[in-house]
Amino acid sequence: MLHPLLAGRWSPASFDASHDVTTDEIEALLEAARWAPSAGNSQPWAFIAGRRGEDTYQRLARHLAASSARWAPTASLLVANLAHRYVAGTDWEFSEFSLYDLGQAVAHMTIQAQALGLAARQFRAFSRPGLTAEFDVPGHWEITSMTAIGRPAAVPPEEAPPPSDALSRQRRAVADILWPVA
Ligand SMILES: Cc1cc2nc3c(=O)[nH]c(=O)nc-3n(C[C@H](O)[C@H](O)[C@H](O)COP(=O)(O)O)c2cc1C
């Protein structure tokens, strides 16, 4: 049976603007990422995390795309997810698995959010050059994705994912992901 944390996870497209994350919750989210597996234990990840109301949050929100600017600014926490792509000052890959490993760390953070009674929506709808310049991120790091974390806003029942459908919601069937696939 699928674990309830996995079965119940979904990516809300609206967050409760009256909810705040605590410092302990932010620490738990970062701890979860920290304990993700990585190739050679290289841990090729870093995070820029801003709580709503903080300067870092405003600086992250400034670079949202038009689409994410419609829903992300009510999240309690915005996180930029960075991958260590290259050895500083060279064009040598830091790890051929850096993006893969960052994804695992973000998945850990996402499930930890779920365990805290929060929810996360990962997204790519932001200006990578804008955010890179905003935080002076050097060329050997890449801001790969962002995550909005918070308490889902109350949504009309017709918009909320029905829990009973959680296992089949817009997903390829198990038979279709077992090799060979079409
Ligand atoms: C790498 C990545 C990029 C994504 N980019 C966006 C995005 O730019 N905008 C958005 O609204 N959702 C984005 N999503 C959320 C996905 O659309 C969502 O996870 C997918 O539809 C499955 O829905 P679920 O997470 O509720 O199961 C992204 C998710 C991932 C993992």
The ligand as an ORCA input file, in Angstrom:
! r2SCAN-3c Opt
* xyz 0 1
  C      10.566     20.529    -11.938
  C       9.124     20.965    -11.801
  C       8.718     22.138    -12.413
  C       7.397     22.566    -12.271
  N       7.042     23.786    -12.796
  C       5.817     24.290    -12.543
  C       5.503     25.629    -12.950
  O       6.338     26.339    -13.518
  N       4.255     26.091    -12.684
  C       3.321     25.319    -12.012
  O       2.213     25.814    -11.771
  N       3.604     24.044    -11.599
  C       4.830     23.518    -11.835
  N       5.153     22.259    -11.378
  C       4.125     21.442    -10.664
  C       3.632     20.297    -11.555
  O       2.814     20.813    -12.572
  C       2.907     19.243    -10.696
  O       3.811     18.677     -9.784
  C       2.299     18.141    -11.585
  O       1.256     18.665    -12.371
  C       1.735     16.968    -10.774
  O       0.755     17.419     -9.869
  P       0.862     17.071     -8.309
  O       2.230     17.555     -7.827
  O      -0.262     17.808     -7.643
  O       0.756     15.589     -8.175
  C       6.461     21.795    -11.532
  C       6.891     20.607    -10.932
  C       8.194     20.200    -11.048
  C       8.629     18.933    -10.342
*
